[in-house]
Amino acid sequence: MIRSTVLFLLFTTATSFTTPTYSKINTLHRLSSTPTPLEIVDDDSATNSDPFDSYDSTTLAQKTIAFKDLSLGSGTTVLNAKTDSNDSQLLQLQYTAKLMNSKFSGALREFDTPSMVFQSGQQRCLPGLEEGIVGMKVGGRRLVRVPPNKGYGSQWYRGVASTAYIVVPPDSHLEFDVTVVKVANGPVEEFQLKLDQFGVERAIGASVCLAYLALSPLIEKSGILG
């Protein structure tokens, strides 16, 4: 009796681990081959992948600059002096600027700056413009769009750009067409660039005046002037 019971248990256990019959496999295949609907996901990143084209000049919600290279230069690269003061450079730029989608655009002309020399990282340039030229090379030309928070802000601005007197309305978005003319490498080039910007004739005049002021006490003491 005990032997019959053991044989029965072994037989039932073995059959529980047998492979499924063809009908079971076929049923599983039919269930797994049922097509499922595909979920359609809109990819907005494909249409708004370019920050320059998607720049919105009609709202103050636009807080970041955008730029597009028109031509790449081949000289020294403009570094980011904002993140590392050791990367400060003496730069010479040439640019024009215009208002974007402003009700004052018809009354204001573009302002043209044929030469602007400044030391980067020392707040000598409009923040958005200085940010927008990082990575450019000498000879390169770029369009830079600057929002109000990185431009002239929420107040009227009146000042001088090069030889032109400019007026910028509040909350103005600006587009700069900028070219990097020169990046000074070393003290000698920095001196030459500053001299070129100041003007040779004015530099000579200033030197003569300083020399006279320095020598005038000796001249008066010697009685040369009488």
C-alpha positions in Angstrom: 0.0 0.0 0.0 2.8 2.4 0.9 4.6 1.5 -2.3 1.6 2.3 -4.4 1.1 5.7 -2.7 4.8 6.7 -3.3 4.5 5.8 -7.0 1.4 7.8 -7.3 3.0 11.0 -5.8 6.0 10.6 -8.1 3.8 10.4 -11.2 1.7 13.4 -10.3 4.8 15.5 -9.4 6.5 14.6 -12.7 3.5 15.6 -14.8 3.3 19.0 -13.1 6.7 19.9 -14.7 6.0 18.6 -18.2 6.2 21.1 -21.2 2.8 22.6 -22.3 1.1 20.8 -25.2 0.9 22.3 -28.7 -2.6 23.7 -28.0 -1.3 25.6 -25.0 1.7 27.0 -26.9 -0.6 28.1 -29.8 -2.9 29.8 -27.3 0.0 31.7 -25.7 1.2 32.7 -29.2 -2.1 34.1 -30.1 -2.3 36.1 -26.9 1.2 37.6 -27.2 0.8 38.5 -30.9 -2.2 40.7 -30.3 -1.2 44.2 -31.5 -1.2 47.0 -28.9 -2.0 50.6 -29.8 1.1 53.0 -30.0 1.2 56.1 -27.9 1.9 59.3 -29.9 4.1 61.7 -28.1 4.6 65.3 -29.4 8.2 66.2 -29.6 8.3 70.0 -29.0 12.1 69.9 -28.8 12.3 69.2 -32.5 10.5 72.4 -33.4 12.1 74.7 -30.7 15.6 73.3 -30.8 17.2 76.6 -31.9 17.2 79.2 -29.2 17.9 82.0 -31.7 14.8 81.3 -33.8 12.6 80.7 -30.8 13.8 83.9 -29.1 10.6 85.9 -28.0 11.1 89.6 -28.1 7.5 90.4 -27.3 7.7 89.4 -23.6 9.7 90.0 -20.5 9.6 86.3 -19.8 12.6 86.0 -22.2 15.5 86.1 -19.8 18.4 84.5 -21.7 20.4 85.7 -24.7 20.5 83.9 -28.0 23.0 84.1 -30.8 23.7 82.9 -34.4 27.1 82.9 -36.0 27.3 84.5 -39.4 30.9 83.8 -40.0 33.6 82.0 -37.9 36.9 83.7 -37.3 40.3 82.1 -37.1 42.2 84.1 -34.5 42.3 84.2 -30.7 39.2 82.9 -28.9 37.2 85.2 -26.6 37.2 83.6 -23.1 34.6 83.8 -20.4 36.1 86.2 -17.9 32.9 86.1 -15.7 33.7 82.6 -14.5 37.4 83.1 -14.2 39.0 86.5 -13.7 42.3 85.1 -15.1 40.6 84.9 -18.5 40.1 88.7 -18.7 41.1 90.0 -22.1 41.4 93.4 -23.8 39.0 93.2 -26.7 38.2 95.4 -29.7 34.7 95.0 -31.1 32.7 96.5 -34.0 29.0 96.4 -33.9 25.6 97.8 -34.9 22.5 97.4 -32.7 18.8 97.7 -33.3 15.6 97.4 -31.3 13.4 94.3 -31.8 9.7 94.6 -32.1 9.5 97.9 -30.3 6.9 100.6 -30.8 9.8 103.1 -30.8 11.6 101.3 -33.7 10.4 103.7 -36.3 11.6 106.8 -34.4 15.1 105.4 -33.5 17.9 104.6 -35.9 20.4 101.8 -35.4 23.4 102.8 -33.5 26.8 102.0 -35.1 29.9 101.5 -33.1 32.9 101.2 -35.4 35.4 100.5 -32.6 34.9 99.6 -28.9 37.8 98.6 -26.7 37.2 97.2 -23.2 38.6 94.9 -20.7 36.4 91.8 -20.3 35.1 90.9 -16.9 35.2 94.4 -15.5 31.6 95.5 -16.3 32.8 97.8 -19.1 30.4 96.3 -21.6 26.6 95.5 -21.7 26.3 92.2 -19.8 24.3 90.4 -22.5 26.6 91.5 -25.3 29.7 90.4 -23.4 28.1 87.1 -22.6 27.1 86.7 -26.3 30.6 87.0 -27.7 32.2 84.3 -25.5 33.6 81.6 -27.8 34.0 83.9 -30.8 37.3 84.2 -32.6 39.0 87.2 -34.1 37.4 88.0 -37.4 34.2 86.2 -36.5 30.8 87.8 -36.9 27.7 87.0 -34.8 24.1 88.1 -34.2 23.4 88.4 -30.5 19.9 89.0 -29.1 19.8 90.5 -25.7 16.8 90.7 -23.4 16.1 93.7 -21.1 17.4 92.1 -17.9 20.8 91.7 -19.6 20.6 94.9 -21.5 19.5 98.4 -20.5 16.8 97.3 -18.1 13.4 98.9 -17.3 14.4 102.5 -17.5 15.1 104.9 -20.3 18.7 104.9 -21.3 20.4 108.0 -22.8 24.1 107.9 -23.5 26.9 107.9 -26.1 27.9 105.0 -28.2 31.1 105.8 -30.0 30.3 109.2 -31.5 26.5 108.8 -31.6 24.1 109.8 -28.9 21.6 107.0 -28.4 18.3 106.6 -26.6 17.0 103.2 -25.6 13.4 102.8 -24.4 12.5 100.7 -21.3 12.3 96.9 -21.5 13.9 96.9 -24.9 15.1 93.7 -26.6 18.2 94.4 -28.7 19.9 92.6 -31.6 23.6 93.2 -32.0 25.5 92.5 -35.2 29.0 92.2 -33.7 32.5 91.4 -35.1 35.5 90.7 -33.0 38.2 92.9 -34.5 41.1 92.1 -32.1 42.1 90.3 -28.9 45.3 91.6 -27.3 47.8 89.0 -26.5 50.3 90.3 -23.9 51.2 93.7 -22.5 52.7 95.1 -25.8 49.6 94.4 -27.8 47.4 95.7 -25.0 49.4 99.0 -25.0 49.2 99.3 -28.8 45.4 98.6 -28.8 44.8 101.2 -26.1 47.0 103.7 -28.0 45.1 103.0 -31.3 41.8 103.5 -29.5 42.9 106.7 -27.8 44.5 108.1 -30.9 48.1 108.8 -31.6 47.7 112.6 -31.8 45.8 112.8 -28.6 48.4 110.5 -26.9 51.2 112.8 -28.0 49.3 115.9 -26.8 48.6 114.2 -23.4 52.3 113.2 -23.1 53.4 116.8 -23.8 51.0 118.1 -21.2 52.1 115.6 -18.6 55.8 116.3 -19.4 55.2 120.1 -19.0 53.4 119.6 -15.6 56.3 117.4 -14.4 59.0 119.8 -15.5 57.3 123.1 -14.8 58.6 123.4 -11.1 62.1 122.9 -12.4 61.6 125.4 -15.2 60.2 128.1 -12.8 63.0 127.4 -10.3 65.7 127.9 -12.9 64.1 131.1 -14.1 63.7 130.1 -17.7 60.2 131.4 -17.9 61.2 134.7 -16.5 
